[in-house]
């Protein structure tokens, strides 16, 4: 990584250590035991699953017909019957039909699609991001947004205070001067807070909505660390500036975009941003494809992470396979139990995790669980030649999720996160192909080899475990 990138990440992780250290001091007495992160997920009869389309809610019979069609087209699995009603009860966003979902890999392809959509905007652009760096990529996005604002397209931007800690104020002042509405999420400076100051809560979502019809979301921040892809000639070593970053995003069109728009506007309102200029934020929904999609936003204002709860439920309903790719893995006891229980049921559980990282504490905190997982039969691989930043899961080949949520305590408890769930083999097969591609670029971790790891790695694991709740 370039020197600027290293300094930026160092400052961000110093901020995280500050948050963790202060939080740890406050929590010494209160955190004698780890909290329960999700509600009771015992299987009980649930309400029928409701699906919405471009013309509104489908009838129960129509909704059931959609789910039966998905079941017929895929492998034999009970996940639709055993999981979806529970998911419906956990989250308050509907399943929607008539969507188009494009799977995007790595920064260059994603940025190209995002900038093209911004360039075609006619009414508004809403952007929510954790990191927005003042570098070549960040400047490209800044200029594209300023150009649209000058053309009369209203641009609204939410950026996280810690994620943009290294971005100069002048960067955002230039955006504001052009007429763009800029909102700093939970400012590090308590004097700048618009609501009750909450030191440890961060907006980790990555979301772009254009004209209320096209949305982009996933794990990709706006930074030059994504300037090259993670595959192809020259990808592993980008001319001496560090390894490539491997990440995943989605481009979505159809009724689900309105659900993502609601989440953006709710964040703006909860942070008490200035009144937004009137725009057509919710155009009449149009059918754009055939995908069945649900948007799920999580917030620490809720009693538990909605995304995490529905992921655990999906794993608990798996019958054939669980495929997880995740950047920051520091699991809680419930996730460990769910993965081990799935293996005992005969489910093939395979995880792709990083072999290198920008956060060594989280990295080693997760590795501390390898021995337990490998003994239980979970298969673990580590991605070579790239910094893995992707957050995806695929269950039984038909239930897929892509988003910003890591499998660590910060995402579970402290962050605002965003994922979507896509049902069916049409998207599932594409995500499986991407998983297979990453698997081919990964090294298997075996129990025998892992037990021979060096003592200094074990020491780092102990240190990571001590901090995992606050990382």
Secondary structure as a PSIPRED ss2 file (coil, helix, strand):
# PSIPRED VFORMAT (PSIPRED V4.0)

   1 X C   1.000  0.000  0.000
   2 X C   1.000  0.000  0.000
   3 X H   0.000  1.000  0.000
   4 X H   0.000  1.000  0.000
   5 X H   0.000  1.000  0.000
   6 X H   0.000  1.000  0.000
   7 X H   0.000  1.000  0.000
   8 X H   0.000  1.000  0.000
   9 X H   0.000  1.000  0.000
  10 X H   0.000  1.000  0.000
  11 X H   0.000  1.000  0.000
  12 X H   0.000  1.000  0.000
  13 X H   0.000  1.000  0.000
  14 X H   0.000  1.000  0.000
  15 X H   0.000  1.000  0.000
  16 X H   0.000  1.000  0.000
  17 X H   0.000  1.000  0.000
  18 X H   0.000  1.000  0.000
  19 X H   0.000  1.000  0.000
  20 X H   0.000  1.000  0.000
  21 X H   0.000  1.000  0.000
  22 X H   0.000  1.000  0.000
  23 X H   0.000  1.000  0.000
  24 X H   0.000  1.000  0.000
  25 X H   0.000  1.000  0.000
  26 X H   0.000  1.000  0.000
  27 X H   0.000  1.000  0.000
  28 X C   1.000  0.000  0.000
  29 X C   1.000  0.000  0.000
  30 X C   1.000  0.000  0.000
  31 X C   1.000  0.000  0.000
  32 X C   1.000  0.000  0.000
  33 X C   1.000  0.000  0.000
  34 X C   1.000  0.000  0.000
  35 X C   1.000  0.000  0.000
  36 X C   1.000  0.000  0.000
  37 X C   1.000  0.000  0.000
  38 X C   1.000  0.000  0.000
  39 X C   1.000  0.000  0.000
  40 X C   1.000  0.000  0.000
  41 X C   1.000  0.000  0.000
  42 X C   1.000  0.000  0.000
  43 X C   1.000  0.000  0.000
  44 X C   1.000  0.000  0.000
  45 X C   1.000  0.000  0.000
  46 X C   1.000  0.000  0.000
  47 X C   1.000  0.000  0.000
  48 X C   1.000  0.000  0.000
  49 X C   1.000  0.000  0.000
  50 X C   1.000  0.000  0.000
  51 X E   0.000  0.000  1.000
  52 X E   0.000  0.000  1.000
  53 X E   0.000  0.000  1.000
  54 X C   1.000  0.000  0.000
  55 X C   1.000  0.000  0.000
  56 X E   0.000  0.000  1.000
  57 X E   0.000  0.000  1.000
  58 X C   1.000  0.000  0.000
  59 X C   1.000  0.000  0.000
  60 X H   0.000  1.000  0.000
  61 X H   0.000  1.000  0.000
  62 X H   0.000  1.000  0.000
  63 X H   0.000  1.000  0.000
  64 X H   0.000  1.000  0.000
  65 X H   0.000  1.000  0.000
  66 X H   0.000  1.000  0.000
  67 X H   0.000  1.000  0.000
  68 X H   0.000  1.000  0.000
  69 X H   0.000  1.000  0.000
  70 X H   0.000  1.000  0.000
  71 X H   0.000  1.000  0.000
  72 X H   0.000  1.000  0.000
  73 X H   0.000  1.000  0.000
  74 X C   1.000  0.000  0.000
  75 X C   1.000  0.000  0.000
  76 X C   1.000  0.000  0.000
  77 X C   1.000  0.000  0.000
  78 X C   1.000  0.000  0.000
  79 X H   0.000  1.000  0.000
  80 X H   0.000  1.000  0.000
  81 X H   0.000  1.000  0.000
  82 X H   0.000  1.000  0.000
  83 X H   0.000  1.000  0.000
  84 X H   0.000  1.000  0.000
  85 X H   0.000  1.000  0.000
  86 X H   0.000  1.000  0.000
  87 X H   0.000  1.000  0.000
  88 X H   0.000  1.000  0.000
  89 X H   0.000  1.000  0.000
  90 X H   0.000  1.000  0.000
  91 X C   1.000  0.000  0.000
  92 X C   1.000  0.000  0.000
  93 X C   1.000  0.000  0.000
  94 X C   1.000  0.000  0.000
  95 X E   0.000  0.000  1.000
  96 X E   0.000  0.000  1.000
  97 X E   0.000  0.000  1.000
  98 X E   0.000  0.000  1.000
  99 X E   0.000  0.000  1.000
 100 X E   0.000  0.000  1.000
 101 X E   0.000  0.000  1.000
 102 X E   0.000  0.000  1.000
 103 X E   0.000  0.000  1.000
 104 X E   0.000  0.000  1.000
 105 X E   0.000  0.000  1.000
 106 X H   0.000  1.000  0.000
 107 X H   0.000  1.000  0.000
 108 X H   0.000  1.000  0.000
 109 X H   0.000  1.000  0.000
 110 X H   0.000  1.000  0.000
 111 X H   0.000  1.000  0.000
 112 X H   0.000  1.000  0.000
 113 X H   0.000  1.000  0.000
 114 X H   0.000  1.000  0.000
 115 X H   0.000  1.000  0.000
 116 X H   0.000  1.000  0.000
 117 X H   0.000  1.000  0.000
 118 X H   0.000  1.000  0.000
 119 X H   0.000  1.000  0.000
 120 X C   1.000  0.000  0.000
 121 X C   1.000  0.000  0.000
 122 X C   1.000  0.000  0.000
 123 X C   1.000  0.000  0.000
 124 X E   0.000  0.000  1.000
 125 X E   0.000  0.000  1.000
 126 X E   0.000  0.000  1.000
 127 X E   0.000  0.000  1.000
 128 X E   0.000  0.000  1.000
 129 X E   0.000  0.000  1.000
 130 X C   1.000  0.000  0.000
 131 X C   1.000  0.000  0.000
 132 X E   0.000  0.000  1.000
 133 X C   1.000  0.000  0.000
 134 X C   1.000  0.000  0.000
 135 X C   1.000  0.000  0.000
 136 X H   0.000  1.000  0.000
 137 X H   0.000  1.000  0.000
 138 X H   0.000  1.000  0.000
 139 X H   0.000  1.000  0.000
 140 X H   0.000  1.000  0.000
 141 X H   0.000  1.000  0.000
 142 X H   0.000  1.000  0.000
 143 X H   0.000  1.000  0.000
 144 X H   0.000  1.000  0.000
 145 X H   0.000  1.000  0.000
 146 X H   0.000  1.000  0.000
 147 X H   0.000  1.000  0.000
 148 X H   0.000  1.000  0.000
 149 X H   0.000  1.000  0.000
 150 X H   0.000  1.000  0.000
 151 X C   1.000  0.000  0.000
 152 X C   1.000  0.000  0.000
 153 X C   1.000  0.000  0.000
 154 X E   0.000  0.000  1.000
 155 X E   0.000  0.000  1.000
 156 X E   0.000  0.000  1.000
 157 X E   0.000  0.000  1.000
 158 X E   0.000  0.000  1.000
 159 X E   0.000  0.000  1.000
 160 X E   0.000  0.000  1.000
 161 X C   1.000  0.000  0.000
 162 X C   1.000  0.000  0.000
 163 X C   1.000  0.000  0.000
 164 X C   1.000  0.000  0.000
 165 X C   1.000  0.000  0.000
 166 X C   1.000  0.000  0.000
 167 X C   1.000  0.000  0.000
 168 X C   1.000  0.000  0.000
 169 X H   0.000  1.000  0.000
 170 X H   0.000  1.000  0.000
 171 X H   0.000  1.000  0.000
 172 X H   0.000  1.000  0.000
 173 X H   0.000  1.000  0.000
 174 X H   0.000  1.000  0.000
 175 X H   0.000  1.000  0.000
 176 X H   0.000  1.000  0.000
 177 X H   0.000  1.000  0.000
 178 X C   1.000  0.000  0.000
 179 X C   1.000  0.000  0.000
 180 X C   1.000  0.000  0.000
 181 X E   0.000  0.000  1.000
 182 X E   0.000  0.000  1.000
 183 X E   0.000  0.000  1.000
 184 X E   0.000  0.000  1.000
 185 X E   0.000  0.000  1.000
 186 X C   1.000  0.000  0.000
 187 X C   1.000  0.000  0.000
 188 X C   1.000  0.000  0.000
 189 X C   1.000  0.000  0.000
 190 X H   0.000  1.000  0.000
 191 X H   0.000  1.000  0.000
 192 X H   0.000  1.000  0.000
 193 X C   1.000  0.000  0.000
 194 X C   1.000  0.000  0.000
 195 X C   1.000  0.000  0.000
 196 X C   1.000  0.000  0.000
 197 X C   1.000  0.000  0.000
 198 X C   1.000  0.000  0.000
 199 X C   1.000  0.000  0.000
 200 X C   1.000  0.000  0.000
 201 X C   1.000  0.000  0.000
 202 X E   0.000  0.000  1.000
 203 X E   0.000  0.000  1.000
 204 X C   1.000  0.000  0.000
 205 X C   1.000  0.000  0.000
 206 X C   1.000  0.000  0.000
 207 X E   0.000  0.000  1.000
 208 X E   0.000  0.000  1.000
 209 X E   0.000  0.000  1.000
 210 X E   0.000  0.000  1.000
 211 X C   1.000  0.000  0.000
 212 X C   1.000  0.000  0.000
 213 X C   1.000  0.000  0.000
 214 X E   0.000  0.000  1.000
 215 X E   0.000  0.000  1.000
 216 X E   0.000  0.000  1.000
 217 X E   0.000  0.000  1.000
 218 X E   0.000  0.000  1.000
 219 X C   1.000  0.000  0.000
 220 X C   1.000  0.000  0.000
 221 X C   1.000  0.000  0.000
 222 X E   0.000  0.000  1.000
 223 X C   1.000  0.000  0.000
 224 X H   0.000  1.000  0.000
 225 X H   0.000  1.000  0.000
 226 X H   0.000  1.000  0.000
 227 X C   1.000  0.000  0.000
 228 X C   1.000  0.000  0.000
 229 X C   1.000  0.000  0.000
 230 X C   1.000  0.000  0.000
 231 X C   1.000  0.000  0.000
 232 X C   1.000  0.000  0.000
 233 X C   1.000  0.000  0.000
 234 X C   1.000  0.000  0.000
 235 X C   1.000  0.000  0.000
 236 X C   1.000  0.000  0.000
 237 X C   1.000  0.000  0.000
 238 X C   1.000  0.000  0.000
 239 X C   1.000  0.000  0.000
 240 X C   1.000  0.000  0.000
 241 X C   1.000  0.000  0.000
 242 X C   1.000  0.000  0.000
 243 X C   1.000  0.000  0.000
 244 X E   0.000  0.000  1.000
 245 X E   0.000  0.000  1.000
 246 X E   0.000  0.000  1.000
 247 X C   1.000  0.000  0.000
 248 X E   0.000  0.000  1.000
 249 X E   0.000  0.000  1.000
 250 X E   0.000  0.000  1.000
 251 X E   0.000  0.000  1.000
 252 X E   0.000  0.000  1.000
 253 X E   0.000  0.000  1.000
 254 X C   1.000  0.000  0.000
 255 X C   1.000  0.000  0.000
 256 X H   0.000  1.000  0.000
 257 X H   0.000  1.000  0.000
 258 X H   0.000  1.000  0.000
 259 X H   0.000  1.000  0.000
 260 X H   0.000  1.000  0.000
 261 X H   0.000  1.000  0.000
 262 X H   0.000  1.000  0.000
 263 X H   0.000  1.000  0.000
 264 X H   0.000  1.000  0.000
 265 X H   0.000  1.000  0.000
 266 X H   0.000  1.000  0.000
 267 X H   0.000  1.000  0.000
 268 X H   0.000  1.000  0.000
 269 X H   0.000  1.000  0.000
 270 X H   0.000  1.000  0.000
 271 X C   1.000  0.000  0.000
 272 X C   1.000  0.000  0.000
 273 X C   1.000  0.000  0.000
 274 X C   1.000  0.000  0.000
 275 X C   1.000  0.000  0.000
 276 X C   1.000  0.000  0.000
 277 X C   1.000  0.000  0.000
 278 X C   1.000  0.000  0.000
 279 X C   1.000  0.000  0.000
 280 X C   1.000  0.000  0.000
 281 X C   1.000  0.000  0.000
 282 X C   1.000  0.000  0.000
 283 X C   1.000  0.000  0.000
 284 X C   1.000  0.000  0.000
 285 X C   1.000  0.000  0.000
 286 X C   1.000  0.000  0.000
 287 X C   1.000  0.000  0.000
 288 X C   1.000  0.000  0.000
 289 X C   1.000  0.000  0.000
 290 X C   1.000  0.000  0.000
 291 X E   0.000  0.000  1.000
 292 X E   0.000  0.000  1.000
 293 X E   0.000  0.000  1.000
 294 X E   0.000  0.000  1.000
 295 X E   0.000  0.000  1.000
 296 X E   0.000  0.000  1.000
 297 X E   0.000  0.000  1.000
 298 X E   0.000  0.000  1.000
 299 X C   1.000  0.000  0.000
 300 X C   1.000  0.000  0.000
 301 X C   1.000  0.000  0.000
 302 X C   1.000  0.000  0.000
 303 X C   1.000  0.000  0.000
 304 X C   1.000  0.000  0.000
 305 X C   1.000  0.000  0.000
 306 X H   0.000  1.000  0.000
 307 X H   0.000  1.000  0.000
 308 X H   0.000  1.000  0.000
 309 X H   0.000  1.000  0.000
 310 X H   0.000  1.000  0.000
 311 X H   0.000  1.000  0.000
 312 X H   0.000  1.000  0.000
 313 X H   0.000  1.000  0.000
 314 X H   0.000  1.000  0.000
 315 X H   0.000  1.000  0.000
 316 X H   0.000  1.000  0.000
 317 X H   0.000  1.000  0.000
 318 X C   1.000  0.000  0.000
 319 X C   1.000  0.000  0.000
 320 X C   1.000  0.000  0.000
 321 X E   0.000  0.000  1.000
 322 X E   0.000  0.000  1.000
 323 X E   0.000  0.000  1.000
 324 X E   0.000  0.000  1.000
 325 X E   0.000  0.000  1.000
 326 X E   0.000  0.000  1.000
 327 X C   1.000  0.000  0.000
 328 X C   1.000  0.000  0.000
 329 X E   0.000  0.000  1.000
 330 X C   1.000  0.000  0.000
 331 X C   1.000  0.000  0.000
 332 X C   1.000  0.000  0.000
 333 X H   0.000  1.000  0.000
 334 X H   0.000  1.000  0.000
 335 X H   0.000  1.000  0.000
 336 X H   0.000  1.000  0.000
 337 X H   0.000  1.000  0.000
 338 X H   0.000  1.000  0.000
 339 X H   0.000  1.000  0.000
 340 X H   0.000  1.000  0.000
 341 X H   0.000  1.000  0.000
 342 X H   0.000  1.000  0.000
 343 X H   0.000  1.000  0.000
 344 X H   0.000  1.000  0.000
 345 X C   1.000  0.000  0.000
 346 X C   1.000  0.000  0.000
 347 X C   1.000  0.000  0.000
 348 X E   0.000  0.000  1.000
 349 X E   0.000  0.000  1.000
 350 X E   0.000  0.000  1.000
 351 X E   0.000  0.000  1.000
 352 X E   0.000  0.000  1.000
 353 X E   0.000  0.000  1.000
 354 X E   0.000  0.000  1.000
 355 X C   1.000  0.000  0.000
 356 X C   1.000  0.000  0.000
 357 X C   1.000  0.000  0.000
 358 X C   1.000  0.000  0.000
 359 X C   1.000  0.000  0.000
 360 X H   0.000  1.000  0.000
 361 X H   0.000  1.000  0.000
 362 X H   0.000  1.000  0.000
 363 X H   0.000  1.000  0.000
 364 X H   0.000  1.000  0.000
 365 X H   0.000  1.000  0.000
 366 X H   0.000  1.000  0.000
 367 X H   0.000  1.000  0.000
 368 X C   1.000  0.000  0.000
 369 X C   1.000  0.000  0.000
 370 X H   0.000  1.000  0.000
 371 X H   0.000  1.000  0.000
 372 X H   0.000  1.000  0.000
 373 X H   0.000  1.000  0.000
 374 X H   0.000  1.000  0.000
 375 X H   0.000  1.000  0.000
 376 X H   0.000  1.000  0.000
 377 X C   1.000  0.000  0.000
 378 X C   1.000  0.000  0.000
 379 X E   0.000  0.000  1.000
 380 X E   0.000  0.000  1.000
 381 X E   0.000  0.000  1.000
 382 X E   0.000  0.000  1.000
 383 X E   0.000  0.000  1.000
 384 X C   1.000  0.000  0.000
 385 X C   1.000  0.000  0.000
 386 X E   0.000  0.000  1.000
 387 X E   0.000  0.000  1.000
 388 X E   0.000  0.000  1.000
 389 X C   1.000  0.000  0.000
 390 X C   1.000  0.000  0.000
 391 X E   0.000  0.000  1.000
 392 X E   0.000  0.000  1.000
 393 X E   0.000  0.000  1.000
 394 X E   0.000  0.000  1.000
 395 X E   0.000  0.000  1.000
 396 X C   1.000  0.000  0.000
 397 X C   1.000  0.000  0.000
 398 X C   1.000  0.000  0.000
 399 X E   0.000  0.000  1.000
 400 X E   0.000  0.000  1.000
 401 X E   0.000  0.000  1.000
 402 X E   0.000  0.000  1.000
 403 X E   0.000  0.000  1.000
 404 X C   1.000  0.000  0.000
 405 X C   1.000  0.000  0.000
 406 X C   1.000  0.000  0.000
 407 X E   0.000  0.000  1.000
 408 X C   1.000  0.000  0.000
 409 X H   0.000  1.000  0.000
 410 X H   0.000  1.000  0.000
 411 X H   0.000  1.000  0.000
 412 X H   0.000  1.000  0.000
 413 X H   0.000  1.000  0.000
 414 X H   0.000  1.000  0.000
 415 X E   0.000  0.000  1.000
 416 X E   0.000  0.000  1.000
 417 X E   0.000  0.000  1.000
 418 X E   0.000  0.000  1.000
 419 X E   0.000  0.000  1.000
 420 X E   0.000  0.000  1.000
 421 X E   0.000  0.000  1.000
 422 X E   0.000  0.000  1.000
 423 X E   0.000  0.000  1.000
 424 X C   1.000  0.000  0.000
 425 X H   0.000  1.000  0.000
 426 X H   0.000  1.000  0.000
 427 X H   0.000  1.000  0.000
 428 X H   0.000  1.000  0.000
 429 X H   0.000  1.000  0.000
 430 X H   0.000  1.000  0.000
 431 X H   0.000  1.000  0.000
 432 X H   0.000  1.000  0.000
 433 X H   0.000  1.000  0.000
 434 X H   0.000  1.000  0.000
 435 X H   0.000  1.000  0.000
 436 X H   0.000  1.000  0.000
 437 X H   0.000  1.000  0.000
 438 X H   0.000  1.000  0.000
 439 X H   0.000  1.000  0.000
 440 X H   0.000  1.000  0.000
 441 X C   1.000  0.000  0.000
 442 X E   0.000  0.000  1.000
 443 X E   0.000  0.000  1.000
 444 X E   0.000  0.000  1.000
 445 X E   0.000  0.000  1.000
 446 X C   1.000  0.000  0.000
 447 X H   0.000  1.000  0.000
 448 X H   0.000  1.000  0.000
 449 X H   0.000  1.000  0.000
 450 X H   0.000  1.000  0.000
 451 X C   1.000  0.000  0.000
 452 X C   1.000  0.000  0.000
 453 X C   1.000  0.000  0.000
 454 X C   1.000  0.000  0.000
 455 X H   0.000  1.000  0.000
 456 X H   0.000  1.000  0.000
 457 X H   0.000  1.000  0.000
 458 X H   0.000  1.000  0.000
 459 X H   0.000  1.000  0.000
 460 X H   0.000  1.000  0.000
 461 X H   0.000  1.000  0.000
 462 X H   0.000  1.000  0.000
 463 X H   0.000  1.000  0.000
 464 X H   0.000  1.000  0.000
 465 X H   0.000  1.000  0.000
 466 X H   0.000  1.000  0.000
 467 X H   0.000  1.000  0.000
 468 X H   0.000  1.000  0.000
 469 X H   0.000  1.000  0.000
 470 X H   0.000  1.000  0.000
 471 X C   1.000  0.000  0.000
